Amino acid sequence: MAGIPLYFVDLQDDLDDFGFEDYGPDCDSMRITAFLDIPGQDNLTPLARLEKYAFSDNVFNRQIIARGLLDVFRDFSNNEEDFLTVMEIVVRLSEDAEPTVRTELMEQIPPIAIFLQESRPKFPTAFFEYLMPIVVRYLTDVNNQVRKAGQEALLILLEQDLVAQSDIENKVCPILLDLSAPDSDDEYKVEAVNIICKMASMLSRTTVEHMLLPRFCELCSDGKLFQVRKICAANFGDICNAVGQEATERLLIPKFFELCSDSVWGMRKACAECFMAVSYTTSPEVRRSKLSPLFISLISDTCRWVRQAAFQSLGPFISTFANPSSAGLYIREDGTLSIRPPAQDVNSNPCQPSNNITVMSSSANAALSSSEQPMEIKPESSTEGTSAEVHTKLSEDLNKNLLEQSSDCCASPGEDVSGLCQGDKAAAGGSEGTKESSVPGLGSGLPPAEDVFNTFLYWRPPLPDISQDLELLQFKADKHSDGCSGPCNNCVASNEIKKVLESLQEHIDDPDVQAQVQVLSAALRAAQFDSVGDCDTKKMEESGDHLQNKMILDETVVSDAACKQVQGDTLSSPASQGDISDQSSTSVLKSTDSEEQHRGTSVFLRKEQENPPFEDDKSKLQDIIPQPLLDQYLSMTDPARAQTVDTEIAKHCAYSLPGVALTLGRQNWHCLKDTYETLASDVQWKVRRTLAFSIHELAVILGDQLTAADLVPIFNGFLKDLDEVRIGVLKHLYDFLKLLHADKRREYLYQLQEFVVTDNSRNWRFRYELAEQLILILELYNPNDVYDYLRHIALTLCSDKVSEVRWISFKLVVAILQKFYANSANALGLNFINELVVRFRHCSKWVGRQAFAFICQAVVEEECMPVDQFVEHLLPSLLSLASDPVPNVRVLLAKALRQTLLEKAYFKSVGNPHLEAAEETILALQSDRDQDVSFFATIKLKQDNRDNITIEKQ
């Protein structure tokens, strides 16, 4: 065996891979037979022996050669002739009749290609001339396993960018197009469409759009094989991302509609799963007007599995409506959510309008904390905003054409922008001089009313002599006048929906029918709400004098309350976030035209105040996303959904809630508040655990005021929950507490010690996480609070039964000392040091004394206290450990002195009175009877002695 090359040494392992160990008692003889077939001393050169075994009659020899090709190339890459000979052997080996040999060969092609890429100066065209044709040929191999190996190799080569563009266009793509042709074999077609979908993201947009996209569109309509359509549906999002927005909306969206209405439920389910990826590639107009109604149809699908997939994708789909520029938040490179710094000068007047703001989107909310100045937001595209007619037409279409599942649920954005601005200008024109004098910052520099919409002026009760001049208000008045005398359109729609519901009562036991009933019931409530609201509006007009007088007395408060209830986007100032008493009289809110602003008359304000039965319904209205999507999302907490859709639907709702909240913005938090509270009290701990892990992110989205009002009570409930829920809060405890005000944060000092107690004492990782969080939390509290509350927790964790918890707790103790001395609380630091000496240095257990040595070493390393304080209060106790009877304590003392203490400049200075005591201790440890102690006390000393000798010579 002396002459066998190195790449044959693992023959036994290679044979094991082929299953010889399962063949019984004759296995050993088979191994020997196979091994002896490769003679050891045949007087052949390695290259000749390679060629001999590569074409041996024994299939296992050929497999071994194929598996070791990478090592073969490395061995023969120094000589060009030998290298080309090996390459020719590879080509001949690729034509082997045994499929396993071809499979082994193909698995080695990617690493060989990478090696050739590294050695390209020597062999610049070797891969393209020899190996790439093998990969292309194997795509049409008769053996299924070989084809799959070829497909995997091709994807790896494309991912590594090893295939030339010309080879892709002239060799790979034509083969795939032929395999996916209508008259191609079914098995080949399925594999071809699968590889097309996977490689689309690795090719250039031009190549995909010109060569592969037409065939993909044809395959989406393949009526012969549903497997082909299912692969297309499952990878639809990747194709959309590869070709871009224009090609997606022009060619792919119609095909997506076909797949979403396919007769096979698996296709519709696959479409629901990739809906977010498709939506991400489209424009806001298409997303709102086309994809939203399509998604609603999937949510109300007759198949439970389709509905289940749709509800799981509902939250991610809603998140595609988010506008980061208007949310006031951004995601850092490390993945954390942060508040976008304001672009406006902090000293500038927050009421001064910006020339860069034209028509603000309804999602343009200043997502900054109330302590910050409002940020300046650049104008968005008109397609990003929503018009005032969006929800009006949405509700009408839903009521009239629900059974037809109309896709025209939204009007095109921007239709009534100019009309509303004209109305606003007329409303503000009557008292222009008064308003300019009473509102700071509105002077000659104020842009025209057509360019800037002023919420403060708009929500001011309009004067009676001009209210009827507004075209939209006239339309509303006509509608209200007929609302109670005769049946309106909403009433007719309500009657039609009621008839359909009555017809479905006979089949109410069917879960699919129940899902249809839930959708129709939601539409019925919306229609009844609009109908009754119109009648109530007329009634409130008749008794409006008293209410208008009341509103005039507290005009600013009403304006602020209306802005909170109405779902228009606002660029909120600190006054609009709750500080009404100080700043509301000078705040000017910039908002866009939404449906609620069309209703923004004094009549609507009266109805909002005087109609409590509909207050909850109106609190769910917004115009960031289509209202039916939000309604369906809010219904995910309905217990009936768990029975008819998915038992874990509440968990999916909780998982996507931060994304939905970010999309809606903090000004629309009231839409999600009840849902969040319902999820927080869910009986399933997995749902509460999901919320606990994301509550800190939600706090960033909502800001400090909403967090204190709505999240803190839920946070307090999580603190008393199961350990599975508490760990979610604990992992991000610092992130949540730092968002609270100092007074609110201080309330949790006493509750922090509750984390020390767990349901299961063996859950040591819980206490380990607590120690890590406390190290971060120290910066949030003053030294007195740290001493009174956190010190006890740290000392308790230092005595934990698990060593990992103790070691991290020692770092916590050092951090506390650093906190004291960094804030000049020397008295507290001295008291804490004395307590450490008593608790650890004089501990009856050697573990405590060892901990004292570690703490002293960490104190010196971190330099968390003055050196003079250390040598006076800690060094004498540390050196006294030299006489400790336990070697483990002396070992750590030797490390502390040799590796840390004596390396500091203070102890290297000549004439240091403490240096002599430290050196005496080191000498005593060097002669210790324990070898480990003497080793750690000596090893650094030898190095130091060499350095000292060198210095003396110099």
N, C-alpha and C positions, 0 to 999 in steps of 0.2 A: 504493500500500500504506500510505499515511500514516494512513488512517482505520481500519485494522484493529486491534481491541482487543489488549491484551497477551497474552491467553490464546490467541491464534492464532499467536503468533510461532514456536512450535516445530512448525509444520506439517510441515516436512521430516522432523524426527525422528519425529513421530507416524506419518507415512507409511512411514518405514523400519520401524517396528514392525509394520506390516501386510505386510511382505515385498516391497515394490516393488523392493528392490535385487536381487532374484533373478529379475526378469522380463525381463532382456536389454536390448538397446540402446534399446528404446522406452521404457525406464523414465523417462528425463528428460522426455520429452514428456508422459507420464502425470502426473508431478509438476506440471508447468506447468499442465496442464489442470485438475487438481484445485485448484491454488492460485488460478487465475484465476476459478474458480467463486465465489470470495469476493471481490467487487469492493471496491476500496479507497476509492473516493470516490463514495458513493451518497447522500450527504446524509441518511442515516438516523441516528437516535439510537442509542446503544449497545444500549439495550433492544430497540428495533425490529429492529436488525440481528441481535441474539441470537435473537429469535423467528423471523426470516426463515431463518437458517441452521439453527436447530433442526429445522425441518420442510422442509429442502431435499430435492430429489430425489436429490442426491448422498449416498450412505450415509456416505461418509468425513466429510463436514461434520457429520453428526449424531453420528458417533462422536467427533469432536473436541469438539463441544459437550458431550457426555456426560462426556468425560474431563476437561474443564476446568470442571466445575460448581462445584468448591470455590472456585476463584478468582472465578467469577461471583458466588457468594453473598457473598464478602468485598467485592466491588465494589459490590453493591447492597444491602448490609445496613443502610446508613444511613437509607434511606427505606423506610417500612413498605409503601407501595403498590407500589413497585418490587420489594420483596422478595416480596410475595405474588404478583406477576405472574411472577417467576422460579419460584416454587414451583408455580404452575399449569402453567408450561412443563415443569417436571420431571415432573409427573403425566402430562401428555400425551405426553412423551417416553418414559415408562415403558410406554406402550401401543404403542410402535413395532413394526412387523411384522418388522423385522430383528433376529434374535437377538443379533448382535454389539453392536448399540446397547444392547439391554437389559442385556447382560452388562457393558458399560462403565459403564452407569448404576449397576448394583448394586454394582460395585467402589468407586464413589465414595460410596455411602450411609454407611458407617462414619465416614470423615473428616468428612463433612458433618454427621452427627449429633453428633460431638464438638464441631464448631464451633458448632452450635446450642446445645449444652449450655453452652458458655462464654458465649454471647449470650442465655441464657435469659431474663433480665429484659426483653429487647426482644420476644422471640418465645417465650413460655412453652409454647405447645402446637403449635408448627409441626411438630416431629418426629412427635408422636403422631397429628396429624391428617392429615398428608400423606405422610410417608416410611414410617412403620411399616406402613400398609396395603399399600404396594408390596412390602415385604419379605415379608409374609405371603402375598401373592398369588403371588410368584415361587417360593414353596415348591412350588406345584402347576403351574408353568409346563410347557408341552409340550416345551420344549427342555431337554435334559439339561444343557448348559453353563450355561444361565440358572439352573436349579435349584441347581446346585452353587455358583454365585456367591451365590445367595440364602442357602443354608445357611451358607456361610463368613461372610457378612455378619451373619447372625443370631448366630452364635457370638461374633463380635467384639463385637457390641452387648451380648450377655449378659455377656461377660467385663468389659466396661467399665461394667456396671451402668447401662445407658442405657434398658433396657426396663422399663416399669412392671409391677408384679406383676399388675395387672388385665389387661394385654395378654397376659401369659404365660398366665394361666389361661383367659382368654376368647377369645383369638385364636390363639396359637401352639399350645398343647397340643391343642385340638380338631382343628386341621388335622393335626397329627402322628398323633393317634389315628385319624383317618379314613384317612390314608395307610397306616397299619400294620394296618388291619383285615384279618380273614381273607380277605375277598372283594376286597381291593385288588389293584391290578396288582403283579406281582412286582418290577419295577424300582422302583416307588414305595415298596414295602414295605421293600426293602433299604435305600434311602436314608433312610427314616423311622426305622428302628430304629437306624441309624448316628447320626443326629442326636440321637435320644433319649438314646443312651448318652453322647454327648459333652457334651450340655447338662445332664446330671443333676448333675454336680459344681458347676454354676453356679447351680442353683436351690435354693430352701429345702427343707429335709427334708420339711416338710409337703406341699409341692407335689409332690415326687417320689413320696412314699409314697402319697398319695391319688389322684393323677391318672396317673402314669406307671408305677408299680410293678406294678399288676395287668396292664397290657398287656405289660410286659416279661416277666412270668412266663408269659404265654400264648405269647409269641414264643419263649421258651426251649424250648417243646414243639412248635414248629411242625414238622409232619411233611412239609410240602410243599417247603420250600426249606432246604437245609442251609446256604446262605449266611447266612440269618437267624440260625440257631442258632450259627453260627461267630462272627458279630459279637457276639451276646449272650455267648458264652463268652469272647471276647477282652476284653470290657469288663465282665466280671462283678465284678471287684474294685472298679472305680469305682462301680458301682451299690451294692455293699455298703457302701462308705464313705459314699455319699450318704444312705442310709436308716438307717444305724446298726445296732447290735448286735441289738436286739430283732426288728426286721423281717427282718434277715438270717437269724437262726436260725429264725424262724417260717415265712418264705415262701421265702427264696432258697436256703437250704442244701439242701432237697429237690430243687429244680431243678438245683442244682450237682451233686448225685449223678447225676441223669439225664444231664447233659451229660458227666460223666466216664465214663459207661458207654455213650456214644453209639456207634453202629455205624461212624460216619465217624471215621477216626483224626485228622483235622484238628481236630475238636471236642475230643477228648481232649488233644491237644497244646496247644491254646489254654487249656484248663483248667489244665494243668500249668504253663503260663507265668504265669498270674495267681494261682497258689495262695497265694503269700505275702500278696497283697493281701486275699484272702478270709479267710485265717487271722487276719490282723491285726484284723479287725472282729469276730471271734467271741470268746466267753468261753473261758477255759482248759479248762473241762470239755468243751465241744464240740470244741475244738481237739485235745484229747488223745483223746477217746473216739470221735469221728466222723471228723474230717479226717485224723488220722494213719493209720488203716487205709485210708482212701480214697487217700491219697498212696502208700502201699505198693503198692496195686493198680496205680497209674499207673507206678510204677518197674518193676514186673514185667509191663508191657503187652507184648502180642505184637508191636506195631509199634515198630521201632527209633527212629523219630522221636519218638514219645511218650516212650519211655524217655530219650532224649537230653534232651528238654525237662524231664522230671521231675528228672533228676540235676542239671541246671543250676539248678533251683529248689529243690533239696533244702537247700542251705545257707541261703538266705534264709528258707525255711519253718522250719527249726530255730531261726533267730534270733527268730522270733515267740514262742517259749517263754521268752525272756529276761525277767527281772524286775529292772529297774534298782535298785529299792530294796534288793534282797538281794545284788546283784552288788558293791555298794560302789563303783560307778563311775557317772559321769554324763558327758554330752556337753555341752561348753560351747557358747556361742552361735557361736563361731568354728569349730565342728565338731571340735575336738580332744577326745580322750578323757582324762578326768582322774579322779583318786581323790576320792571323796566325803569331805569332812572328817568326822571322827568327831563324833557328837552327844554322846557321853559325856564327862564331865569327865576330863581327863588325870590328875588326882590321885585319881580315884575308884578303888575296888578293882575290877579287871577281873573278879573272880570273883563280885562281888555281883550277884545276879539282878535283872532289871528287872521291875517290875510291869506294864510295857507289853507284855511278851512272854508270849504264851499258848502256842500251838502253832506252832513255827517251821516255815516251809516248807523243803523239802529243798534249795531253791536259796539259802537264806539264809546265804550265806558272807560273812564279813567280808573284803571284797576290799581290804584295806589292807596296806601293807608291814609287815614284822615289827617295825619300829621304832615303830609307832604303836599306841595303845591300841585295843582292840576297840570298834567303834561299836555304838550301840544301834539296833536295827532294830525298827520298829513291826510289829505283827502283820499278816499278810497275810490276804486273804480265803481261806476254806476251799477255794474253787475253784482257788486258785493253787497250793495244795500238792498233794502226792500221798500216797495212803494206803499202808499197809504191804502191801496186797494187790495193788498195781498190777502189779508185775512178776510176781508169782505167777500171777495170772489171765492176764496177758499171754502168758506162756510156755505156759500150758495151752491157751489158745485158739489160739495159733499152731500148737501141735503137733496139736491135735485137729481144728481146722477150717481148716487151711491151704488145702486144696484147695477148700473152699467160700468162701475169702476172707472170713471172718467179719469183721464190723465191730465186734464187741464185744471188742476186744483189751484193754480197760482197764476195771477196776472203778471205780465212782464213788468219788471221793476222800473220805477222811474216815471210812470205815466202821469201821476198827479203832482209831481214835485213842484212844477211851476205854478200850478193852480193853488196849491196850499200856500206857497210863498206869497203869492199875490194876496190871498186872503189874510195872511198874517200881516202883510204890510198895511192893508186897509184897516185891520183891527188896531194896529198900533199907531196909525196916522192921526187919529182924532186928538190924541193928547201927547203929541210928539215932544213938545217943549217940556211939558211936565216930567215926562219919563226920562228925558235926557238929563234934566237937572237933578232928579232923585236917584238915578242909578249911576254910580261912579264908573268912569271908564268908557261911557258911551258918548262920545263927542263927535267932532268933525271927522275923525278917523274911522267911524263905523261903516263897514261895508254895506252895500245895498241889501235890502231885506230879501231880495231874490237869491243872494249868495249865502247869507247867514240866517239860520233859524234860531230865534231866541225863545227858549222855553218859558223864561220868566214872564216875558211880555205876552206870550201866547196863552198861558194859563191864567192870566189876569182876567177877571170877569169882563166880558166885552160890553161896551156901551150899547144900550137898547137901540139907538138910532142907526147903528151900522151892523148889527148882528144879522139882519135879514139880507144884507148885501152880499153875504158870502154864498157862493153858489152851492157849496157842499152843505152848508147849514140849511139852505132852502130845501135841498133834496131830503135831508134828514127830517125837516119839519113836515114836508109832504108825507113822508113815510110814516111819521109818528101820528099825523092826523088821521090816517087811514088804518093805523095799527089796531085800534080797539073797536072801530065801527064795522070792519069787514075783515074777512080772512086774508092775511098777508101771505107772501110767498113762503115764509118760514112756517106758517100754520099749515099751508097745503103740504109742504114737505114733511112736517111732523105727522100729519094724517096718513101720508103714504107709508112712512116708516112704521107707523103703528100697525097698519094692515099687514105689512110683511112680517112684523114680529108676531102677530096673531097667527099667521099661517105657519110659523115655525114652532109654535108651542107644542104641536102634536109630536114633534121629533126632538123634544128638548133633552131627551136622555142621551142622544148622540153627542159625543164630545166635539165633533166637527161642527155640528149645528150650534152648540153652545158658543163656540168661538165666533160664528157669524152673528149670533145674538148679541154678544158683547160689543162687537164693532157697531152694529146697528143701534144699540142702546146708547153708545157714546155719541153717535150722530144725532139721535133723538134729543138727548140732553142739550146738545149745542143748539139745535133748532128751537127748542122750547125756551132756552135762555135768551136767544135773540128776540123771539116773539114777545115774551113777557117783558123783556127789557124795553122794547119799543113802547108798549102800553104804559109801563111805569114812567117812561120818560115824559109822556104826555101828561100823566097825572102830576108829576113833579113840576111841570111847567106851570100848571094851574096854581100850585101853592109855592111858587118859587120866590115870592117877594120876601117872605120872612127868612128863607134860607140865604138869599143873596145878601141881605143886610148882615146876617151872621158871618157870611164869608168875607165881606168887606172889612169887618172888624179885625179879622185875623187872616188877612190875605196871604201873607208870606208863608204862614204855617200850612195853609191849604195848598199853596203852590208846591211846597216841598212834599207834602203827603201825596199829592197827585202824581208828582214825578216818581215817587217810589212805587205807586200802584200801577201806573201806566207803563207798558213795556217798551217805551221808546228808549233809544240809546242816549245816554247823557254823559257829558264830560263833567263829572261831579267834582265840586270843590269841597273843602272840609265842611262847609255849611250844608251841602246836600247829603252828607253822610252822618248827620245827626247833630252837629253843633249849630243848631238853629238859632239859639238865643243870641249868639255873638256875631254871626257872619251871614245869616240868611238874607238880611236886607241888602247886602252888597253882592250876593252871588248871582252870576248870570250863567244859566245852564244852556249849553248848545246841544241840540237834539235834531233828529231827522223826522221826516214825515212817516208816521205809522198810523195804523188804524185807530189806535187809541187817541192819537193827536187829532185826527179828524173829528173824533167825538169830544175834543177838548173844549167844550163850552161849559158855562156855569151849570147848564142843565145836567151834563154828564157828571160834574162834580157833586151835584146834589144827589143824583141817583147813586153814586158810589157811597155817599154817606148815609143815605136813608134806606138802602135796600140790602140789609144784612143777609137775607137768604141767598143772594147771588154773589156775595163777597168772595166766597171760596172759589167759585167758578172763575171770577174775573182775576183772582190772584194767580191763576195758572196761565194767563194770556201773556204772550210775548211775540216778538217778530224777528228773532234771530234765526230760528229754524221753523219749518212748517209746523203749525200747531198739531196736526194729527200725529206727527212723529213724537212730539212731547207727550201727548195724551197716551199713546201706546207705551211709551217708556214709563210713565207714572203708573200705568196699570200693571206693571210687572210685579208690584207688591201685593196685588190682589190674590187672596188665597185660591180663588178659582183658577188662576193661571197655573198654579202648581199642579192642579189636577188635570187640566186640559192641555198643557203645553210641556212643562218640564218641572220636575220637583226641585231643581236647583236654579230656577229662574231668578229667585231673589238674590242669589249669590252673584249671578251675572249682572244684575242691576247694580249691586253694590260695587262690583269690580269696575264698572265703567262710569260710576257716578262722578268722580273727579273730572274726567274728561268732558262729561256733559255740563258740569258746573263751569268749567273753564270756557266752554263754548258759549253758554248763556251769559256769562259775566256775573259779577256780584250784584248788579242792579236787578237781575232776575232770579236771585237766590230764593225768593219767596215761592217760586214755582217748584223748587225741589225740596224746600224745607220739610214739608209734611212727609214726603217720601223718605227723606233721610232719617227722620225720627222714627218712621215705621220700620225701616231696616235696622236701625240701632236697637230696637226692641224685639227683633225677630227671635223666634224660639230656636233657630238653628245657630249654633255657635260659630259655624263657618262663615255665616253672613256677617255677624258682628266682628269676627276676626278680620275679615276683608276690610271693613270700614276702619277698624283700629289701625291697620297698617297704612292707611292712606289719609288719616285725619289731619296729619301735619301738612300734606300737600293741599288739602281743601282749605286749611286755615290760611295758607299763602294766597289762595285764590280769593277768598272772601274778605280778607283784611281784618284788622284788629277788632273793630267794633262788632261786626257780624260774628266773628269768632267768639268774642266774649259773651254775646247774647245767645247764640244758637249752638255753638260747638262745645263750649266749656261744660254745660250740663251733661252732654253725651260723653264727653271725655271723662268726667267724674264717674259716670256709670261704668265705663270701661275699666276704670281703675279697680273697681270692686267685682269685676267679672271673673270668669275662669282664667286659669293661667294661659290657655291657648289664645284668649283674647287679650289679656294683659300684656303678653309679650309683644303684640303689635304696637301697643301704645309705648311700651318701654323702649323698643328699638329706635324710636324717633322722639323720645321724651324731650331731649334738648331742642330739637327742631320745632316742637310745638310750644314749649314754654317761652322760647325767645321771642315768639310772636305776640305774647301777652304783655299787657301793661305791668309795670313793676308791682303795683299794689295787688293786682290779680295773681301775678306770678308768686307772690309771697305766700298766698293761701295754700300753696302746694308743698310748702316746706315740711309741714307735719305729716302730710300724706305720703311723702317719699319713703318713710320708714316702713310703710305697709308692703312695699315691694320685697322686703327682706323675707317675709313670710310667704311661702308658696303652698299650693295644694299638695304637692309631692316634694318632700325634702330631697329626693334624689335628683330633682331638676336643677342641677348646679349651674347649668348654662344660663338660667334665668338670673341668678345672682351675679354671674360673671358679666352679663349684659348691663345689669344695674351699676356695677362698679365702673364700667366703661362710660356709661352715660353720666355718672356723677362727676367724672373728670371733666367732661365738657360743661356740665351745669354749673360748676364752680364760678365761672365768669359772670353768671347771671345774678349772683347774690353778693351782698357785702360781707366783709369778714365776720361781723357779729353774727349774722344769720348762719354762716358756714360753721362757726364755732358752736352755736347753740343747737343746730339741727343735723347738719351733714357730718359733723365730726363723730357723732355716736354711730351713724350708719357705717362709716368707714372702719371704725374700730371693731364693730360687730363682724363685718365681712373679713377683716384680717384674722379672725378666729374661726373661719369656716373650716369644715371638715375636708373640703376638696382643695388640693394644693393649687390648682389653676385659679380658683377664686381668690385664694390668699395672695398669690403673686401679683395679680392685677390690682388687688386692694392695697398692697404696699405702694404701688405707683400712685394710687389715689391719696394715700397719706402724704406722700411727697408733694403732690400737687396742692394739697391743703396748706402745707407749710409754705410753699411758694406763694400761695394766695395771701397768707398773713403778712409775710415780709415784703411782698411787692406793694401792699397797700399800707405799709408802715404801721401795721398792727403788731408791734414787737411783743407787747404784753401777752396777747393771745397766742403768739407763736411760742413764747417761753412756757406758757402753761401747757400747751400741747406737747412740747418737747418733754417736759417733766412727766406728763402722763405716758408718753411712749417709753420712757426709761423705766417707769414703774411697771408698765403693762408687759413689756417685751424683754428688756434687759434682765429683769429679775423674775422672769417667768419660770415656773417650775418645770415646764416642758422645753426640751431642746429646740423644738420647732419655733417657739416664740423668740428664743435667743438668736437663732439663725435669722429670723425675720428682722431682728434689730440690726444685725450686721448688714443685711441687704438694704434696709431703709437708709442707714448711714451712707452706704456706698452710692445709692441713688441720689441722696441729698448733695453729695459732693459732685457727682456727675452733672446734675442739672443746675448746680450753683443756685439753688433756690433760697439760700440764706447767706448772710455775711459770714466770711471765714472766721472772724473773731468770735462770732456767736457759736459757730460750730465747734471750734477747738475748746471753748469754755464749757459748753453744756453737753456735747455729745461725744467728743473725742475721748475723754477719760473713761466713760462707760464702754466705748467701743474697744479700747485697748485692753480693758480688763477681761475681755472674752478670750484672751490668749491662754488663760488657765482653765478654760471650760473643759469638763471631762469628755464631752462628745466631740469626736473628730469632725463631724459634719459642720459644726459651728466654727471650729478653728479653720477649716478649709475656706469657708466663706469669708472669715476674717482675713486670711492670707490674700485672697483675691481682692478684697476691698482695699487693703493697704498697698499691695504690690501693683495692681492694675489701675487703681484710681487715685488713691490719696497721695501717694508719693509722686505721682505724675503731675500734680498741680504745682504751679510756679511758687505758690506760697510756701510749700514744704521744701522746695529746692533752694530757697534763699539761704544765704550763709548767716549763721547766728540765730536762726529760728529756734526759740526755746522748746517748741513742740517737736522739732525734727528728731532730736535725740531720743525722745520717748518712743517715737514711731519706729526708729531704726532698731532700738533695743528689742521691741516687740517682734520685728521682722527676723532678727537674729535668733530669737528664742523659737520662732516658728520654723526656721530653717533646720534646726536640730530636733524638731519634733519627732516623736517615736512613730508617728503615722506617716507613711510614705507620701500620701496625697497632700497632706499639709505641708511637708517639707518641699515637695515638688512645686506647688503653687507659690510658695514663699521664696523660692530660689530662681525660678525660670526667668523672671524679669530682671532679677538682680544681676545675672550674668550679662545680660544685654546692656544694662546700665553701666556695669564695670568696664565693658569694652568701650562704651561711649566716653566714660570718664578718662580712660587711658588715652584715647585719641585726643581728648581736649587737653590733657596735660602735656602731651607731646607737642601739640600746636603752641 
